[in-house]
């Protein structure tokens, strides 16, 4: 048995030892959740060995138990807790177990809708855009099996079928490109009974650049449009391959389930590596030089090219999914006395981004994102608070008046506050009965004892009420008056409910694979949890209910809050574009506009619903994450030249940036 005396990285020791000194102060100012990042304490750490057992013995019980929950929820077994995954289901079971163990009652009616009694800890919902599950993935050339994931990948919009068929070449499968370009001959060309071999992207020049666009690829590279054109001609299956020599082309295969290029089809759809494509062509009796086929496709006009009549390729695919069935997890601590019919909600989201299929840097897609700070830290805080408040309620006198508490962990936060929004739209409690909602999101990285608390002016005199708790905490509080922001409290604030948002700041592994459990600060988290417990008990027992809004109903408004950048919009930026962005399809770069808000920068500048923004300030706009980064670098009054695709044409617009407003759109 190895000794527990191990050498620990200084950063871990620093995090475990950080926060010993306190600086009691309160600053009221706006907080940008993307840039708020307190500096580390200058804690001297001995480079000698550290006794791990002693460290945890020295932690108080709250810190120790919280850390155990964080390490569990961020374990790879939970697969990054993406909605629809097996991992998030395990996390849901874990949270429900602890709610039961702490004596909480179920918070929701039965999942089957039978009766109104609350008998379930789960509020189920289905979210669009789920990661399909590929249940069958087989491919063979002349009976010789290929290896899934190495030689080919079934794409997420494939249908379920089993067939062996001959091939046909369709080039880039572009029906109507610039200057009369088309991959097809006439409209009645048929692919009946054949597997279509199609190139990704669009016609290339000798350098491998697009012939249609100076910005990587144009809208004609859209894979959904290619596949629709092929399916409309009666193809039995589709084989996609990257053309050789594409300068901006991707290498390797797509991750099958996330490669959902457009609506689901009824036929098999696979991507193969170039070497397999050449083997297919040779097996069908054709030239195996893929570059020669690319040059033919670059010129267009070749039409459907049948490749032999022998059935040489076999495909067998089956897909299950496309929607995510997931659930909020909730438990009830019953109140008592005159306040029992009023409520406090304490919540945090338990989902994360899984393997980076969404909400992650493109370079990190396919890699596990543990999500320790975001938001195993807040989920663990909710679990601990359910225990601490249950004990406090049990110890309260029989004549105590206490509001009931709904503890909730939300799903789907990372994809747009879906879980909390669903609850607000399908509530089990009247909005008027909720005194306040306390949200814990990323409470695991306390540095310099500095904590941001948002929403302190979401109710009249809220800051004044909780100032004693702030002062007693020994923390330096950055008190943000704003009740909106990029986390679940915003859904409740939008329903007219006072909120508080507890947040220790962003860091260099935010939404990255490095957000591991050993990078958090247990002592700091315990201080945050102690503060939340104190405020929760205050809100639960104070007979005077909070009044939503920044002024009382019967007196003049208070002085205006300090000026500062508004982080409310979903771009987390001082400016707001004012669009509702959609997801791009296939290889079309840019951001699709699914909606435009009146009176915003986008509306005033002429951006329309259905446009695709492809260039920003003279540079390609890659995707929504790219847009968010650009918004953060602008200030009100900046004029940005943008290019949008509209009805197949490029339109140049000048957009004057306006300051962010209190909303949740970009």
C-alpha positions as CSV (number, residue, x, y, z in Angstrom):
1,X,0.0,0.0,0.0
2,X,1.4,3.4,-1.0
3,X,1.8,6.2,1.5
4,X,-0.6,9.1,1.4
5,X,2.3,11.4,1.5
6,X,2.4,12.5,-2.1
7,X,3.9,15.5,-3.9
8,X,1.0,17.8,-5.0
9,X,1.2,20.4,-7.7
10,X,1.5,23.9,-6.2
11,X,-1.7,25.0,-8.0
12,X,-3.7,22.4,-6.0
13,X,-2.1,23.3,-2.8
14,X,-2.8,27.0,-3.5
15,X,-6.4,26.3,-4.2
16,X,-6.8,24.3,-1.0
17,X,-5.0,26.9,1.1
18,X,-6.4,30.0,-0.6
19,X,-8.8,32.4,1.1
20,X,-7.4,32.3,4.6
21,X,-7.3,36.1,4.8
22,X,-10.6,38.0,4.6
23,X,-11.2,41.5,3.3
24,X,-14.7,42.5,4.3
25,X,-16.0,44.9,1.7
26,X,-19.0,45.3,-0.6
27,X,-18.7,47.0,-4.1
28,X,-21.9,47.5,-6.0
29,X,-21.1,47.4,-9.7
30,X,-22.1,45.5,-12.8
31,X,-20.3,42.2,-13.5
32,X,-19.5,40.8,-16.9
33,X,-19.6,37.0,-16.4
34,X,-17.0,36.5,-19.2
35,X,-14.4,38.9,-17.9
36,X,-14.9,38.7,-14.1
37,X,-11.7,37.0,-12.9
38,X,-10.3,37.9,-9.4
39,X,-6.5,37.5,-8.9
40,X,-5.1,34.7,-6.9
41,X,-3.9,35.3,-3.4
42,X,-0.1,35.4,-3.0
43,X,0.0,32.3,-0.9
44,X,3.4,30.8,-0.3
45,X,3.4,27.1,-0.9
46,X,6.1,24.8,0.4
47,X,7.4,22.6,-2.4
48,X,7.9,19.8,0.1
49,X,5.5,16.8,0.3
50,X,1.9,17.5,1.3
51,X,-0.2,15.1,3.4
52,X,-3.4,14.6,1.4
53,X,-5.2,13.0,4.3
54,X,-4.4,15.8,6.6
55,X,-5.5,18.4,4.0
56,X,-9.0,16.8,4.0
57,X,-9.1,16.3,7.7
58,X,-8.4,20.0,8.1
59,X,-11.2,21.0,5.8
60,X,-14.5,21.7,7.5
61,X,-17.3,19.1,6.8
62,X,-19.1,21.3,4.3
63,X,-15.9,21.8,2.2
64,X,-15.0,18.1,2.4
65,X,-18.5,16.8,1.4
66,X,-18.8,19.4,-1.3
67,X,-15.5,18.4,-2.8
68,X,-16.6,14.7,-2.8
69,X,-19.7,15.6,-4.8
70,X,-17.7,17.7,-7.3
71,X,-15.2,14.9,-7.9
72,X,-18.0,12.4,-8.4
73,X,-20.1,14.5,-10.8
74,X,-17.0,15.5,-12.9
75,X,-15.8,11.9,-13.1
76,X,-15.6,10.6,-16.8
77,X,-18.3,8.1,-15.9
78,X,-20.8,11.0,-16.2
79,X,-19.6,11.7,-19.7
80,X,-19.6,15.5,-19.3
81,X,-23.4,15.4,-18.5
82,X,-24.7,16.4,-21.9
83,X,-28.5,16.2,-22.2
84,X,-29.5,12.9,-23.8
85,X,-26.4,11.1,-22.7
86,X,-26.2,8.1,-20.4
87,X,-23.9,10.2,-18.3
88,X,-26.5,12.9,-17.5
89,X,-29.0,10.1,-16.5
90,X,-26.4,8.8,-14.0
91,X,-26.0,12.4,-12.7
92,X,-29.8,12.7,-12.3
93,X,-29.9,9.4,-10.4
94,X,-27.1,10.7,-8.1
95,X,-28.8,14.0,-7.4
96,X,-32.2,12.3,-6.7
97,X,-30.5,9.8,-4.4
98,X,-29.1,12.7,-2.2
99,X,-32.4,14.6,-2.3
100,X,-34.1,11.5,-1.0
101,X,-31.4,10.9,1.6
102,X,-31.7,14.4,2.9
103,X,-35.4,13.9,3.4
104,X,-36.8,16.0,0.6
105,X,-40.2,15.2,-0.9
106,X,-40.8,14.8,-4.6
107,X,-41.3,18.1,-6.5
108,X,-43.3,17.1,-9.6
109,X,-46.4,15.1,-10.6
110,X,-45.8,11.7,-12.0
111,X,-44.1,11.5,-15.4
112,X,-47.1,9.7,-16.9
113,X,-49.4,12.6,-15.9
114,X,-51.5,10.5,-13.7
115,X,-52.9,12.7,-11.0
116,X,-51.8,16.1,-9.6
117,X,-49.9,14.7,-6.6
118,X,-46.2,15.3,-6.5
119,X,-44.7,11.8,-6.7
120,X,-41.7,12.3,-8.9
121,X,-38.3,14.0,-8.4
122,X,-38.1,14.6,-12.2
123,X,-39.7,17.1,-14.6
124,X,-39.2,15.5,-18.0
125,X,-38.9,17.4,-21.2
126,X,-37.7,16.8,-24.8
127,X,-35.1,19.2,-26.2
128,X,-34.5,19.4,-30.0
129,X,-31.1,18.9,-31.5
130,X,-30.3,15.8,-29.6
131,X,-27.3,13.7,-30.4
132,X,-28.6,10.7,-32.4
133,X,-27.5,7.2,-31.3
134,X,-26.1,5.1,-34.1
135,X,-27.3,1.6,-33.4
136,X,-26.0,-0.1,-36.6
137,X,-22.9,0.9,-38.5
138,X,-21.8,-1.6,-41.2
139,X,-20.1,-1.1,-44.6
140,X,-18.4,-3.5,-47.0
141,X,-16.8,-3.4,-50.4
142,X,-17.3,-6.7,-52.4
143,X,-18.1,-8.4,-49.1
144,X,-15.0,-7.2,-47.3
145,X,-16.0,-5.4,-44.1
146,X,-14.7,-1.9,-43.3
147,X,-14.0,-0.6,-39.8
148,X,-16.5,1.9,-38.5
149,X,-14.8,5.0,-37.1
150,X,-11.6,4.4,-39.1
151,X,-12.7,3.7,-42.6
152,X,-16.1,5.3,-42.5
153,X,-18.7,6.9,-40.2
154,X,-22.4,6.9,-40.3
155,X,-23.7,10.4,-40.2
156,X,-26.4,11.6,-37.9
157,X,-29.0,12.3,-40.6
158,X,-28.9,8.8,-42.0
159,X,-31.9,6.6,-42.2
160,X,-32.2,2.9,-41.2
161,X,-31.7,0.5,-44.1
162,X,-29.7,-2.5,-45.3
163,X,-28.7,-2.7,-48.9
164,X,-26.1,-3.6,-51.5
165,X,-26.1,-1.5,-54.7
166,X,-24.0,-0.1,-57.6
167,X,-22.5,3.3,-57.5
168,X,-23.0,6.6,-59.3
169,X,-20.8,9.8,-59.2
170,X,-22.6,13.1,-58.7
171,X,-19.6,15.4,-58.1
172,X,-20.4,18.2,-55.6
173,X,-24.2,17.6,-56.1
174,X,-24.8,21.3,-56.6
175,X,-27.9,22.0,-58.6
176,X,-27.5,25.7,-59.4
177,X,-24.2,27.4,-58.8
178,X,-22.7,30.7,-60.1
179,X,-22.2,31.3,-63.8
180,X,-24.5,28.4,-64.7
181,X,-22.5,25.7,-62.8
182,X,-24.4,22.5,-62.1
183,X,-23.3,19.0,-61.1
184,X,-26.4,17.6,-62.8
185,X,-27.6,17.4,-66.4
186,X,-31.4,17.7,-66.5
187,X,-34.1,17.6,-63.9
188,X,-35.2,14.0,-64.7
189,X,-31.8,12.4,-64.0
190,X,-32.3,9.4,-61.8
191,X,-30.2,7.8,-59.1
192,X,-32.7,5.0,-58.5
193,X,-31.1,1.9,-57.0
194,X,-27.6,3.5,-56.8
195,X,-25.4,4.7,-54.0
196,X,-24.4,8.3,-54.8
197,X,-20.7,9.2,-54.3
198,X,-20.5,12.9,-53.6
199,X,-17.7,15.3,-52.8
200,X,-17.8,17.7,-49.9
201,X,-17.5,21.5,-50.3
202,X,-17.6,23.0,-53.8
203,X,-15.5,23.5,-57.0
204,X,-11.9,24.2,-56.3
205,X,-9.1,26.0,-58.3
206,X,-5.6,24.7,-58.8
207,X,-4.6,25.9,-55.3
208,X,-7.5,24.2,-53.6
209,X,-9.5,27.4,-53.0
210,X,-13.2,27.8,-53.7
211,X,-14.1,29.0,-57.2
212,X,-17.3,30.5,-55.8
213,X,-16.1,32.5,-52.8
214,X,-13.0,34.4,-51.5
215,X,-14.0,33.3,-48.0
216,X,-13.3,29.6,-47.6
217,X,-16.6,28.2,-49.0
218,X,-19.9,29.7,-50.1
219,X,-23.5,28.6,-49.3
220,X,-23.3,26.2,-52.2
221,X,-21.1,23.9,-50.0
222,X,-24.0,23.3,-47.7
223,X,-24.2,19.5,-47.2
224,X,-28.0,19.5,-46.5
225,X,-28.7,20.9,-49.9
226,X,-26.5,18.4,-51.6
227,X,-28.2,15.5,-49.8
228,X,-31.6,16.8,-50.6
229,X,-30.7,17.0,-54.3
230,X,-29.4,13.4,-54.2
231,X,-32.4,12.1,-52.2
232,X,-34.8,13.8,-54.6
233,X,-33.3,11.8,-57.5
234,X,-34.1,8.5,-55.8
235,X,-30.7,7.5,-54.5
236,X,-30.5,4.3,-52.5
237,X,-27.7,5.6,-50.3
238,X,-25.1,8.4,-50.0
239,X,-21.3,8.2,-49.6
240,X,-19.6,11.5,-48.8
241,X,-15.9,12.0,-49.2
242,X,-13.6,15.0,-48.7
243,X,-12.1,16.1,-52.1
244,X,-8.3,15.9,-52.2
245,X,-6.4,19.2,-52.1
246,X,-9.1,21.4,-50.5
247,X,-7.1,24.2,-48.9
248,X,-9.7,24.9,-46.1
249,X,-11.1,21.3,-46.0
250,X,-11.2,19.2,-42.9
251,X,-9.1,16.1,-42.5
252,X,-10.6,12.8,-41.3
253,X,-14.1,11.7,-40.5
254,X,-16.8,13.6,-38.8
255,X,-18.0,12.3,-35.4
256,X,-20.9,10.3,-36.7
257,X,-23.8,11.3,-34.3
258,X,-22.8,15.0,-34.3
259,X,-22.6,15.0,-38.2
260,X,-26.3,15.6,-38.5
261,X,-26.3,17.5,-41.8
262,X,-29.8,18.6,-42.2
263,X,-33.1,16.7,-41.8
264,X,-33.1,13.0,-41.3
265,X,-33.3,10.9,-44.5
266,X,-34.7,7.5,-45.2
267,X,-31.5,6.1,-46.8
268,X,-28.0,5.2,-45.4
269,X,-25.6,8.2,-45.3
270,X,-21.9,7.6,-44.6
271,X,-18.7,9.5,-44.9
272,X,-15.6,7.6,-46.0
273,X,-11.9,8.4,-46.0
274,X,-10.4,9.1,-49.5
275,X,-8.6,5.7,-49.6
276,X,-11.9,3.9,-49.2
277,X,-13.5,6.0,-51.9
278,X,-10.7,5.0,-54.3
279,X,-11.2,1.3,-53.3
280,X,-14.9,1.6,-54.1
281,X,-14.2,3.1,-57.5
282,X,-11.7,0.4,-58.4
283,X,-14.1,-2.3,-57.2
284,X,-16.8,-0.9,-59.5
285,X,-14.4,-1.0,-62.5
286,X,-13.6,2.7,-62.6
287,X,-10.4,4.8,-62.4
288,X,-9.4,5.1,-58.7
289,X,-7.6,8.4,-59.0
290,X,-9.8,10.6,-56.7
291,X,-8.0,13.8,-57.9
292,X,-9.0,13.1,-61.5
293,X,-12.6,12.7,-60.4
294,X,-12.3,16.0,-58.4
295,X,-11.1,17.9,-61.5
296,X,-14.1,16.6,-63.4
297,X,-16.4,17.8,-60.7
298,X,-14.7,21.2,-60.5
299,X,-15.7,21.8,-64.1
300,X,-19.3,20.7,-63.6
301,X,-21.8,19.6,-66.2
302,X,-21.0,16.0,-65.9
303,X,-24.4,14.9,-64.7
304,X,-25.1,11.6,-62.9
305,X,-22.3,9.3,-63.9
306,X,-23.2,5.6,-63.3
307,X,-20.1,3.5,-62.3
308,X,-20.7,0.0,-63.5
309,X,-23.8,-2.1,-62.9
310,X,-22.4,-4.5,-60.3
311,X,-23.6,-4.1,-56.7
312,X,-20.2,-3.7,-55.0
313,X,-20.9,-1.6,-51.9
314,X,-23.1,-2.7,-48.9
315,X,-24.4,-0.3,-46.3
316,X,-26.4,-1.1,-43.1
317,X,-27.3,1.7,-40.9
318,X,-29.8,2.4,-38.1
319,X,-30.3,5.6,-36.1
320,X,-32.2,6.3,-32.9
321,X,-32.7,9.8,-31.6
322,X,-32.6,13.4,-32.6
323,X,-34.5,14.6,-29.6
324,X,-33.1,14.6,-26.1
325,X,-35.4,13.3,-23.3
326,X,-34.0,14.9,-20.2
327,X,-35.2,16.2,-16.8
328,X,-35.0,18.8,-14.2
329,X,-34.4,17.3,-10.8
330,X,-36.4,18.7,-7.8
331,X,-37.0,18.1,-4.2
332,X,-39.1,19.9,-1.6
333,X,-38.3,20.9,2.0
334,X,-41.8,21.7,3.4
335,X,-42.2,24.9,5.3
336,X,-44.3,25.5,8.4
337,X,-46.6,28.1,10.0
338,X,-47.9,31.2,8.4
339,X,-45.2,31.2,5.6
340,X,-45.5,27.5,4.5
341,X,-47.4,28.4,1.3
342,X,-44.7,30.7,0.1
343,X,-41.4,29.5,-1.4
344,X,-37.7,29.9,-1.9
345,X,-36.1,28.2,-5.0
346,X,-32.4,27.2,-4.7
347,X,-31.0,25.9,-8.0
348,X,-28.1,25.3,-10.3
349,X,-27.7,23.5,-13.6
350,X,-26.3,19.9,-13.6
351,X,-25.7,19.6,-17.3
352,X,-22.5,20.4,-19.2
353,X,-21.3,20.1,-22.8
354,X,-20.4,16.4,-22.8
355,X,-17.8,15.7,-25.5
356,X,-17.9,19.3,-26.8
357,X,-20.5,18.8,-29.6
358,X,-21.9,22.2,-28.6
359,X,-20.8,25.1,-26.5
360,X,-17.1,24.2,-26.9
361,X,-14.1,25.4,-28.9
362,X,-14.1,23.6,-32.3
363,X,-10.6,22.3,-31.5
364,X,-11.9,20.5,-28.4
365,X,-14.9,18.8,-30.0
366,X,-14.8,15.1,-29.3
367,X,-12.9,15.5,-26.1
368,X,-14.5,14.9,-22.7
369,X,-15.4,18.1,-20.8
370,X,-15.7,17.2,-17.1
371,X,-17.5,20.4,-16.1
372,X,-16.2,20.5,-12.5
373,X,-16.7,24.2,-11.9
374,X,-19.3,24.6,-14.6
375,X,-21.5,23.4,-12.9
376,X,-20.7,20.4,-10.8
377,X,-19.7,23.0,-8.3
378,X,-23.1,24.7,-8.1
379,X,-24.9,21.3,-8.3
380,X,-22.9,20.1,-5.3
381,X,-23.7,23.3,-3.5
382,X,-27.5,22.7,-4.0
383,X,-27.1,19.1,-2.7
384,X,-25.2,20.4,0.4
385,X,-27.7,23.2,1.0
386,X,-30.6,20.7,0.9
387,X,-28.9,18.9,3.8
388,X,-28.0,22.0,5.7
389,X,-31.4,23.6,5.4
390,X,-33.2,20.4,6.2
391,X,-31.2,20.2,9.4
392,X,-31.9,23.9,10.2
393,X,-35.7,23.4,9.7
394,X,-35.6,20.3,11.9
395,X,-33.9,22.2,14.7
396,X,-36.3,25.2,14.4
397,X,-39.0,25.5,17.0
398,X,-42.4,24.2,16.4
399,X,-43.8,27.7,16.4
400,X,-41.3,28.8,13.6
401,X,-42.7,30.4,10.5
402,X,-40.7,29.2,7.5
403,X,-41.3,29.3,3.8
404,X,-41.1,26.0,1.8
405,X,-38.0,25.5,-0.3
406,X,-37.8,23.9,-3.8
407,X,-34.3,22.6,-4.5
408,X,-33.8,22.2,-8.3
409,X,-31.0,21.2,-10.6
410,X,-31.7,22.2,-14.1
411,X,-30.9,20.4,-17.4
412,X,-30.2,22.1,-20.7
413,X,-28.6,25.3,-19.3
414,X,-25.6,25.1,-21.7
415,X,-27.8,25.0,-24.7
416,X,-29.9,28.0,-23.8
417,X,-31.3,27.9,-20.3
418,X,-33.7,25.3,-21.5
419,X,-34.4,23.5,-18.2
420,X,-35.1,26.6,-16.2
421,X,-37.1,28.1,-19.0
422,X,-39.2,25.0,-19.2
423,X,-39.9,25.1,-15.5
424,X,-41.0,28.7,-15.7
425,X,-43.3,27.9,-18.6
426,X,-44.6,24.7,-16.8
427,X,-44.4,25.7,-13.2
428,X,-45.5,23.7,-10.2
429,X,-45.7,26.9,-8.1
430,X,-47.5,30.2,-8.8
431,X,-44.9,32.9,-9.6
432,X,-46.4,35.1,-6.9
433,X,-45.7,32.5,-4.2
434,X,-41.9,32.5,-4.8
435,X,-40.1,34.9,-2.5
436,X,-36.7,34.5,-4.3
437,X,-34.7,32.2,-6.5
438,X,-31.0,31.7,-5.6
439,X,-28.8,30.4,-8.4
440,X,-25.4,28.7,-7.9
441,X,-23.4,28.5,-11.1
442,X,-19.6,28.2,-11.0
443,X,-18.9,28.6,-7.3
444,X,-15.8,26.5,-7.3
445,X,-13.0,28.9,-8.1
446,X,-13.0,31.5,-5.3
447,X,-9.9,33.7,-5.5
448,X,-8.8,36.4,-3.2
449,X,-12.0,35.8,-1.3
450,X,-13.9,37.7,-4.0
451,X,-17.4,36.7,-4.9
452,X,-19.8,38.2,-7.5
453,X,-23.5,38.2,-6.5
454,X,-25.8,39.2,-9.2
455,X,-29.4,40.4,-8.9
456,X,-29.0,42.4,-5.6
457,X,-31.4,45.0,-7.0
458,X,-33.9,42.6,-8.5
459,X,-36.1,43.3,-5.4
460,X,-36.4,46.6,-3.6
461,X,-34.1,46.9,-0.7
462,X,-32.7,43.4,-1.2
463,X,-29.1,44.6,-1.0
464,X,-29.8,46.4,2.3
465,X,-31.5,43.2,3.7
466,X,-28.6,40.9,2.9
467,X,-25.7,43.3,3.6
468,X,-25.4,41.9,7.2
469,X,-24.9,38.4,5.6
470,X,-22.3,39.8,3.2
471,X,-20.4,41.4,6.0
472,X,-20.5,38.3,8.2
473,X,-19.2,36.1,5.4
474,X,-15.7,37.7,5.5
475,X,-15.8,37.8,1.7
476,X,-15.3,40.7,-0.7
477,X,-18.6,41.0,-2.5
478,X,-19.0,42.4,-5.9
479,X,-22.7,43.2,-5.8
480,X,-24.2,43.4,-9.3
481,X,-27.7,45.0,-9.4
482,X,-28.6,43.2,-12.6
483,X,-31.1,40.4,-12.4
484,X,-30.5,39.0,-15.8
485,X,-27.4,37.2,-17.2
486,X,-26.2,34.0,-18.8
487,X,-27.6,31.5,-16.3
488,X,-30.8,30.0,-15.0
489,X,-31.8,32.8,-12.7
490,X,-32.5,34.8,-15.8
491,X,-35.6,32.6,-16.5
492,X,-37.0,33.4,-13.1
493,X,-36.2,37.1,-13.3
494,X,-38.1,37.2,-16.6
495,X,-41.1,35.8,-14.7
496,X,-41.0,38.6,-12.2
497,X,-39.2,36.7,-9.4
498,X,-36.4,38.3,-7.4
499,X,-33.1,36.5,-7.9
500,X,-29.5,36.2,-6.7
501,X,-26.7,34.7,-8.7
502,X,-23.6,33.4,-6.9
503,X,-20.5,33.2,-9.2
504,X,-16.8,33.0,-8.4
505,X,-15.6,34.0,-11.9
506,X,-14.4,32.6,-15.1
507,X,-11.0,31.0,-15.8
508,X,-8.7,29.6,-18.4
509,X,-10.4,26.2,-18.5
510,X,-14.0,27.5,-18.8
511,X,-15.8,25.2,-21.2
512,X,-12.6,23.3,-21.8
513,X,-11.5,19.7,-21.1
514,X,-9.3,21.0,-18.3
515,X,-12.2,21.8,-16.0
516,X,-11.3,18.9,-13.7
517,X,-12.3,18.3,-10.1
518,X,-8.9,18.8,-8.7
519,X,-8.7,22.4,-9.9
520,X,-11.5,23.7,-7.6
521,X,-11.2,25.4,-4.2
522,X,-13.1,23.5,-1.5
523,X,-12.5,26.0,1.3
524,X,-13.7,28.8,-0.9
525,X,-16.8,26.9,-1.9
526,X,-17.7,26.3,1.7
527,X,-17.6,30.0,2.3
528,X,-20.0,30.6,-0.6
529,X,-22.3,27.8,0.7
530,X,-22.3,29.3,4.2
531,X,-23.3,32.7,2.7
532,X,-26.1,31.2,0.6
533,X,-27.4,29.3,3.6
534,X,-27.5,32.4,5.7
535,X,-29.4,34.4,2.9
536,X,-31.7,31.5,2.3
537,X,-32.7,31.3,5.9
538,X,-33.2,35.0,6.0
539,X,-35.5,34.9,2.9
540,X,-37.3,31.8,4.3
541,X,-38.1,33.3,7.7
542,X,-38.5,37.1,7.1
543,X,-42.2,37.8,7.2
544,X,-41.8,40.7,4.8
545,X,-41.9,39.3,1.3
546,X,-39.5,40.7,-1.2
547,X,-40.9,43.1,-3.8
548,X,-39.8,42.5,-7.3
549,X,-38.2,45.5,-9.1
550,X,-35.8,48.2,-8.3
551,X,-38.3,50.5,-6.5
552,X,-41.0,49.9,-3.9
553,X,-44.7,50.1,-4.9
554,X,-45.4,53.0,-2.6
555,X,-42.4,55.3,-2.5
556,X,-40.1,57.1,-4.9
557,X,-37.5,55.2,-6.8
558,X,-34.1,54.7,-5.3
559,X,-31.0,56.4,-6.9
560,X,-29.8,54.8,-10.1
561,X,-27.4,52.0,-9.9
562,X,-23.8,52.6,-10.8
563,X,-23.2,52.9,-14.5
564,X,-21.1,50.2,-16.2
565,X,-21.2,47.7,-19.0
566,X,-24.3,45.6,-19.2
567,X,-23.6,41.8,-19.5
568,X,-27.2,40.9,-19.9
569,X,-27.3,39.9,-23.6
570,X,-26.5,36.4,-24.6
571,X,-23.3,37.7,-26.2
572,X,-22.0,38.7,-22.8
573,X,-20.8,41.9,-24.4
574,X,-21.2,45.7,-23.9
575,X,-23.0,45.8,-27.3
576,X,-25.9,43.7,-28.7
577,X,-26.5,42.8,-32.3
578,X,-30.1,41.9,-31.8
579,X,-30.5,38.6,-33.7
580,X,-31.6,35.1,-32.6
581,X,-28.9,33.0,-34.1
582,X,-29.5,29.6,-35.6
583,X,-27.2,26.7,-36.3
584,X,-25.4,26.5,-39.6
585,X,-25.6,23.4,-41.8
586,X,-22.9,21.4,-43.3
587,X,-19.9,23.3,-44.5
588,X,-21.6,26.7,-44.8
589,X,-19.7,29.1,-42.6
590,X,-21.4,32.0,-40.9
591,X,-24.3,32.6,-38.6
592,X,-27.9,32.1,-39.7
593,X,-30.4,34.7,-38.6
594,X,-33.6,33.1,-37.2
595,X,-35.0,36.3,-35.8
596,X,-34.3,40.0,-35.5
597,X,-35.5,42.1,-32.6
598,X,-37.0,45.5,-33.4
599,X,-35.0,48.6,-32.6
600,X,-31.6,46.8,-32.4
601,X,-28.4,47.2,-34.3
602,X,-29.3,44.4,-36.6
603,X,-32.8,45.8,-37.4
604,X,-31.6,49.3,-38.0
605,X,-28.7,48.1,-40.2
606,X,-31.0,46.0,-42.4
607,X,-30.3,42.4,-41.3
608,X,-33.3,40.3,-42.1
609,X,-34.6,36.9,-40.8
610,X,-33.2,34.2,-43.0
611,X,-29.9,36.0,-43.7
612,X,-26.6,34.3,-43.1
613,X,-23.9,36.6,-41.8
614,X,-20.7,35.3,-43.5
615,X,-18.2,38.2,-43.0
616,X,-17.7,40.7,-40.2
617,X,-15.3,43.6,-40.5
618,X,-13.6,42.2,-43.6
619,X,-13.0,38.8,-42.1
620,X,-14.9,35.5,-42.3
621,X,-17.4,34.9,-39.6
622,X,-17.1,31.2,-38.7
623,X,-19.9,30.4,-36.3
624,X,-21.9,31.7,-33.2
625,X,-18.9,31.4,-30.9
626,X,-16.9,33.5,-33.3
627,X,-19.6,36.1,-33.3
628,X,-19.8,36.2,-29.5
629,X,-16.0,36.9,-29.3
630,X,-16.4,39.8,-31.8
631,X,-19.2,41.3,-29.9
632,X,-17.1,41.4,-26.7
633,X,-14.5,43.5,-28.6
634,X,-16.9,46.2,-29.7
635,X,-18.3,49.3,-27.9
636,X,-21.5,51.3,-28.6
637,X,-21.2,53.4,-31.7
638,X,-18.7,51.1,-33.5
639,X,-19.7,50.7,-37.2
640,X,-19.1,47.2,-38.6
641,X,-19.2,46.2,-42.2
642,X,-21.0,42.9,-42.6
643,X,-21.7,40.7,-45.6
644,X,-24.9,38.5,-45.5
645,X,-26.1,35.9,-47.9
646,X,-29.7,36.7,-48.9
647,X,-31.5,34.8,-51.6
648,X,-28.3,33.4,-52.9
649,X,-26.6,36.8,-53.2
650,X,-24.1,38.7,-51.1
651,X,-25.3,41.9,-49.5
652,X,-23.0,44.3,-47.8
653,X,-24.4,46.2,-44.7
654,X,-23.1,48.7,-42.3
655,X,-24.2,48.0,-38.7
656,X,-23.9,50.5,-36.0
657,X,-23.5,48.8,-32.6
658,X,-25.8,49.7,-29.8
659,X,-25.4,49.2,-26.1
660,X,-26.7,46.0,-24.6
661,X,-30.2,46.0,-23.3
662,X,-31.9,43.8,-20.8
663,X,-32.7,40.7,-22.9
664,X,-31.4,37.3,-23.7
665,X,-30.8,37.6,-27.4
666,X,-27.6,38.4,-29.2
